[in-house]
Amino acid sequence: MDSHARPTWIACLLCALGAAAMSVAAWVTGMTVVVPALGASLLLAATDPDARHAAPATLVVGHWIAVGAALVALEAFGLWDAPSALVAGVTWPRMLAIPLALALTLLGMLALGRLHTPAGATALVVASSMVRPGSDVLILAATVLYIGGVVAFFPYITAQLTGRSSLPPPKRRGSARPVRRPRGAARGR
C-alpha cells in the first residue's frame, strides 16, 4: 500500500460518511441529490487523498464546470425547457447537446487545470435534463459545494481515526538571515 494511501477501512468509512451527507442533503431539500457522479467523487477523495484530481477544490470546480457546460449545450440546441431524455427519449438535438456538454466540460477542466473525471457524469445528467435547469441545478450546485466541504474534512477524520497529525510535517528552511540591500537601493512597494 502507498504510504500516502488510507487504510481500506478508513476509505470505506469516509465513502459511507460522504454518502450519508448526500442523504441528509436529499432529506433536507426533498430532492434526490444523491447523485451518482458525486459517489464517484467520494471514492476518489477517500482512496487517493494526495491527488489533485481528488482535492475538494477540484471536485467542486469540476462539477460546476460540468453544470455550466451542460447548460450551455442545452441552450445551444433549444433544450432548456425540453422534457427529460427519460421522458421524451433521445432526440437529434439531445444527441448533439450531450457530446457538446461533455466536450465543453473536459475543455473547461483542462483549461483550469482541475481535471475531475466524475464530473463528466454530471454533465450528462444535466444535458439529459434529468436535473432540470433552474432550481434543480442550483440545488445540485449547492450539494456539490457541500460535498466538497465534507471531503475537505476527510484528512481530519483520518487523523482522528489513526491518531496521526492531519497536518503535513513542517518544511525545513535555510538560515533566516535578513537580505541586505545595497545602500541607496529602492525598496519594493
N, C-alpha and C positions, 0 to 999 in steps of 0.2 A: 504494500500500500504506500502511496506517495506520502511523504512526511507532512504535506500540507492538506491532504485529504482528511475528511472527517471519518470517524468510525461509522460503520454501516448503521448501527442502531441509532446514532445521533442524526444521521442524514434522514433516516426513515421518520424519526420523531419530528424533525423540522418540517418535512413534507406534510406530515399529518397536521401539525400546528398551522401551517400555511393554508391547507385545505379547510381547516376549521375556521380560520379567519375569513376565508371566502364565504363559507356557510353563514357566518354571522352577518356579513355584508348582505347576503341574499335575504336573510331573515329581516334585517332592518329595513331594506329598501322594498321588499316584496317582489323583487325582480330576480330572475335567475342570473346571478353574476358569478356562478361557479363555472368559469369559462375554461374550456379545455386548454387553450393556449397558456393561461396562467398556471395551470397544473404543470405543464412542461417547463415553464419558467421556474417554478418552485423546485422541480427536480434538478435543474441546472444549478440553482443557487445552493441547494443542500449538498450536492455532490462535488462541485467544483468551486470551492469558496474563494480561491485566489485569482480566478479567471475574470478578465474584463467583461467577457460576454455574459457572465453571471452576476455582475455587480448590480446593486439596486438602481443606480442611475441609468445603467444600460438597459435594464429591464423596463423602466418607466419610459425612457426616451424611445426605445424600440417599439413598444406597443403604441405609444402616442403617434409616432410616425406612421405606423400601420393604419391607425384610425383615420388620420388625416389623408393618407394616400387613398384609402378606400372611399372616403367621402368625395375626393376629387374625381375618382373614377366613376362613382355613381352620378355625379353632376355632369361629367363629360358625356355620358350616354343617356341622360334623361331618366335616370332610375331613382332619383331622390325620393319620390313618393310612390314608387312601384312596390307591389306586394313582394314579400319574401320569395326567394327562389324555391323554398319549400312549398309554397302555396301555388305560385304561378308557373313553376318549372323554370328551366334554364333557357332563356330566350337568347336571340342573337346579340342584343345589346348587353345582356348579362355575360354572355360568353366572351365579349370583348372587355367588359369592365373588370372582370375577375383577374385576368392576367395583367392588365394595366395596374390594378391595385397592388398586386404582388411585386411587379417590376418597380413601381414607384417606392414601395416600402424598402426594397433592397437598395435602391439608389439613395434614398434618404439616409438609411442607416450607414451605408458606406461613406457617404459624404460627411457625415458627422462622426465617423469612427466609432459607432455604437451598434455593432452587429449583434443582434439578439434574435436568433433563428425562430424561437417560438412565436415571435410577433408576426411571422408570416401567416399563421393560422388566424390571428386577429384580423388581418387584412381580408382574409377570405370570408370570415364570419360577417364582417361589416359589408363587404362588397356583395355578398349574397343576401343582404338585408335581413339576416337572422337577428342582428342587432340593428334597430332602426335609427336613422338619423334623427337628431333631436334629443329628447331627454334620455332615451335608452343609451345613446352614445356618450352623453355626459356622465351617466351613472357608470358606464364601462370605464371611461377615462378616470373617474374618481376611484373606482375599485382598483385600477392599475396602480394609481398613486398609493393607495392604502396597502396593497400587497408589496409594493416597493419598500414601504416603511416597515412592514413585517419582516421582509428579507434583510433589511438593514440591522435588525436585532439578532439575526442568526449567529454572528460571531460572539455576541454577548451570551446568548443562550448556550452555545457550545462551550464557552469558557466556564460558565457556571456548572455545567454538567461534567466537565473534565477536570475542574479545579485549576485550570491554567489561566493566565492573564489573557484578556481579549485584545490587549494592545501589542503591537509588534515591539521587539526589543529596540531600545534607542540606538540611533546610528552614532558611531564614533566620529568625532570631529577632530580636526587637527588643532594645533595650538590656537588659542584665542587672542593672538596679538592684534592690536589695532593696526589698521592700514595707515601708513604715513603718506601724506601728500607733500609734494614739493611746495616750498613757500611761494605764495602768490597764485597757486592753482585755484581755479574757480571751483566752488562747491556745487554739486548737483542739486537740482531743485526737486 
